[in-house]
Amino acid sequence: MTDQLRKQTLLQAVRAGGDELLHRNPDADDVTPKTSRVDVLTTADLASEKAIVRVIRQYFPHDIIVSEEMSEDEVRKLDPAVINSFSGWVADPLDGTNSFRFGERYSCVSIAYIKEGKPILGAVLDPFRNELFFAGKDDGAWLNDQPINVANMNTLNELTKVATSNCYDNQDTRANLERLLQLQPIPWIYFKGSVTLAMCEVASGRMDLFHYSGLRPWDNAAAFLILEEANATVTDLHGQPISFLSRDVVVGNVALVDEFIVKTKIKA
């Protein structure tokens, strides 16, 4: 009953966060810089986070919740040294903040429940398209109640849809671009405003591969589980296994991931 209640709570919380984004005008949203002009906090981030926390606290008042906009003390609960003992919720109330503030409507809410350091439930909601990606450990991945699976394209070519994104750090953005330029032939490249949504698009077969440097745990926690349950390969840039704490990632089917790593000359 507790697991079923956690699932219901997860879905209710991600919808509550999404409702806050739907009912806000990006042009009227207050923007506060965090670390740079592009790394910002909006009132939509805070409103979504408040709604998520309110729902979770209603059903699980004593659970740990770590969200992107919380204090550094809260975020330190995800330290790699103690992650195996962590059980609680990891949330991103608004992934794709700049996409949201620019009115592009390519943003999402992401929440995962972690048990002893491993995601066991994950949900990512695109409220603007009413698309809900969901996965439970060993229970498959779903988009609006329909099962999803990674694409079956078996080689990188001009028609392979490869995604990445800008980073808050210019060096990471440059590194992402330079990897893509090493691919010959160069695939069809997309720059996405939400890394979490881009990974879910790979899980659903809409995109063939995604790679990125500069991820944070709340970007990954739900998306990695959804990818794995959709039979995607999830590795670092050297082809090594990773956790949701990892900063760098390549995701896609095993053939494309292996080829990407070989062609970008980063495999150890």
SULTA-V319373 format. One record per residue. N is the residue number from 1. OMEGA is omega in degrees with one decimal (999 if undefined). NEAR is the number of other C-alpha atoms within 12 Angstrom. D_CENTER is the distance of its C-alpha to the mean C-alpha in Angstrom with 1 decimal. Layout:
BEGIN
n: {N	N}
omega: {OMEGA	OMEGA}
near: {NEAR	NEAR}
d_center: {D_CENTER	D_CENTER}
END
This chain:
BEGIN
n: {1	2	3	4	5	6	7	8	9	10	11	12	13	14	15	16	17	18	19	20	21	22	23	24	25	26	27	28	29	30	31	32	33	34	35	36	37	38	39	40	41	42	43	44	45	46	47	48	49	50	51	52	53	54	55	56	57	58	59	60	61	62	63	64	65	66	67	68	69	70	71	72	73	74	75	76	77	78	79	80	81	82	83	84	85	86	87	88	89	90	91	92	93	94	95	96	97	98	99	100	101	102	103	104	105	106	107	108	109	110	111	112	113	114	115	116	117	118	119	120	121	122	123	124	125	126	127	128	129	130	131	132	133	134	135	136	137	138	139	140	141	142	143	144	145	146	147	148	149	150	151	152	153	154	155	156	157	158	159	160	161	162	163	164	165	166	167	168	169	170	171	172	173	174	175	176	177	178	179	180	181	182	183	184	185	186	187	188	189	190	191	192	193	194	195	196	197	198	199	200	201	202	203	204	205	206	207	208	209	210	211	212	213	214	215	216	217	218	219	220	221	222	223	224	225	226	227	228	229	230	231	232	233	234	235	236	237	238	239	240	241	242	243	244	245	246	247	248	249	250	251	252	253	254	255	256	257	258	259	260	261	262	263	264	265	266	267	268}
omega: {-179.7	179.3	178.5	177.9	178.0	177.6	179.6	178.4	178.0	-177.3	177.7	-178.1	-178.3	175.4	179.5	176.5	179.3	178.1	178.7	179.6	-178.3	-172.6	179.9	177.7	-177.7	-178.8	-178.3	-175.6	176.1	-178.5	178.7	176.5	174.8	-179.7	-178.6	178.7	-178.3	176.6	-170.2	175.2	177.4	175.9	175.7	175.0	-174.7	179.9	178.0	179.2	179.3	-179.7	178.9	-178.3	-179.8	-179.9	-178.0	-179.5	178.9	-175.3	-177.8	-171.3	-175.6	-179.6	173.4	175.0	173.9	-179.6	-174.6	-173.1	178.9	-175.2	177.5	177.7	178.2	-178.4	-180.0	175.6	177.5	177.3	-179.2	-177.7	-175.8	-171.1	-178.1	177.6	-177.3	169.0	-178.3	-175.1	175.5	-171.9	166.4	-174.8	177.5	172.8	-171.8	-177.3	179.8	174.7	178.8	-175.2	177.3	176.9	-176.4	175.1	172.1	-175.7	-177.2	170.4	-176.8	178.5	174.4	169.0	-176.8	175.9	179.9	173.5	-177.1	175.1	177.3	174.1	178.1	177.4	175.5	-177.3	166.7	-173.8	-176.5	177.2	-177.8	179.0	-178.3	173.3	-176.7	173.1	168.1	-177.6	179.5	-178.6	177.7	179.7	-170.4	170.5	-177.7	174.8	175.2	-179.2	179.9	-178.4	178.7	-179.0	-175.8	176.2	-170.3	176.0	177.1	177.0	-175.1	-178.3	176.7	-178.8	-177.5	-177.6	168.0	-178.5	169.1	177.3	173.8	178.9	-177.6	180.0	177.8	177.4	177.7	-179.5	177.8	-179.5	-177.5	176.4	-178.9	-179.1	175.5	-178.4	176.1	-0.8	180.0	-179.6	176.0	-168.1	176.6	170.1	-173.0	-178.7	177.7	-180.0	-179.0	176.9	178.9	178.2	177.2	175.7	173.4	179.8	-176.9	179.2	178.6	173.7	-177.5	-176.3	175.5	172.6	-172.6	169.2	175.9	-179.1	173.7	-174.5	-177.8	171.3	-166.2	-162.5	178.6	-174.2	179.8	178.6	178.8	177.6	-177.3	179.3	175.1	176.3	174.8	170.7	-178.4	-177.7	169.9	-175.1	176.0	-180.0	-178.3	178.0	-178.2	173.9	-178.9	175.2	-173.3	-176.9	-175.5	-176.0	164.2	179.2	178.8	174.0	-170.5	-178.3	-178.5	179.0	179.6	-179.6	178.9	-177.6	178.9	-175.4	179.0	171.5	177.6	-179.6	-176.8	999}
near: {8	10	17	14	19	31	29	24	32	47	33	29	42	47	35	32	42	41	29	31	42	29	18	26	19	25	16	15	25	19	24	21	16	14	11	14	13	22	23	28	31	35	29	40	42	30	29	40	39	31	31	40	37	23	28	37	22	18	21	24	15	13	22	26	39	36	40	38	33	24	12	13	14	20	27	20	27	35	21	18	12	15	23	20	17	27	25	36	48	51	51	51	50	52	51	40	42	36	27	36	32	20	21	19	29	33	42	52	60	56	57	51	47	41	24	16	27	31	39	38	44	52	54	56	46	37	33	23	18	22	27	38	50	46	44	34	28	16	19	29	40	36	31	21	13	16	22	30	32	38	32	26	26	20	28	34	23	16	18	30	31	43	37	42	35	30	31	26	20	17	15	22	22	20	25	33	27	21	31	34	20	21	27	19	17	24	26	23	28	28	27	32	30	40	48	52	46	44	49	54	44	46	44	39	32	26	37	45	51	53	50	44	31	30	35	32	42	43	45	49	48	51	57	57	45	50	53	44	35	39	30	39	37	42	34	32	34	24	29	21	19	26	32	40	34	28	24	33	42	48	52	49	34	27	25	37	39	30	29	42	32	21	25	28	19	21	18	11}
d_center: {27.5	25.2	22.4	23.0	23.1	19.7	18.3	20.2	19.2	15.4	16.0	18.5	16.3	13.4	16.2	17.9	15.2	14.9	18.7	18.8	16.9	19.2	22.3	21.9	23.4	21.4	24.8	26.0	23.1	24.0	22.1	22.5	21.7	20.0	20.4	21.2	21.9	18.4	16.6	17.7	17.7	18.7	20.5	17.9	15.4	18.2	19.3	16.1	15.8	19.4	19.2	16.5	18.6	21.7	20.8	19.7	22.9	25.0	24.5	23.6	25.3	25.3	21.7	19.8	16.9	14.8	12.9	12.0	15.4	17.5	20.2	20.1	22.1	19.4	16.6	19.2	19.0	16.1	18.5	18.6	22.3	21.8	18.5	20.5	22.2	19.3	18.9	17.2	14.2	11.1	9.8	8.3	11.1	10.4	7.5	9.8	12.8	15.1	14.5	15.5	18.4	19.7	19.8	17.7	16.0	12.7	10.4	8.8	8.9	6.7	9.1	10.1	13.7	14.6	18.1	19.9	16.8	15.2	12.6	14.9	13.4	10.0	9.7	7.7	10.5	11.5	14.8	16.5	16.7	16.8	14.3	12.9	10.9	12.0	12.9	15.4	16.5	19.1	19.1	17.2	14.4	15.2	14.8	17.3	19.3	19.7	18.7	16.4	16.7	15.7	18.3	21.5	22.5	24.2	24.7	23.3	25.5	25.9	24.3	21.2	18.2	16.1	13.2	12.2	12.0	14.3	13.9	15.7	17.9	20.2	20.8	17.2	17.3	20.7	19.6	17.0	19.8	22.4	20.7	20.6	24.2	25.2	24.5	27.7	27.8	25.0	22.5	21.4	18.8	16.2	14.7	11.8	11.3	7.6	5.6	2.6	6.1	7.6	6.3	7.4	10.4	11.2	11.2	13.6	15.7	15.5	14.4	16.0	14.1	11.3	12.0	11.2	12.8	11.8	8.5	8.7	8.4	6.7	3.6	4.4	6.8	6.3	4.5	7.3	9.8	9.5	9.9	12.7	14.4	14.5	16.4	14.2	15.0	12.5	14.4	14.9	17.0	20.1	19.2	19.1	17.1	14.3	12.7	9.5	11.6	11.8	11.7	12.2	11.1	12.7	11.7	14.2	17.4	19.5	22.1	19.9	18.0	21.5	23.0	20.4	21.0	24.7	25.0	23.2	25.5	23.2	23.9	25.9}
END
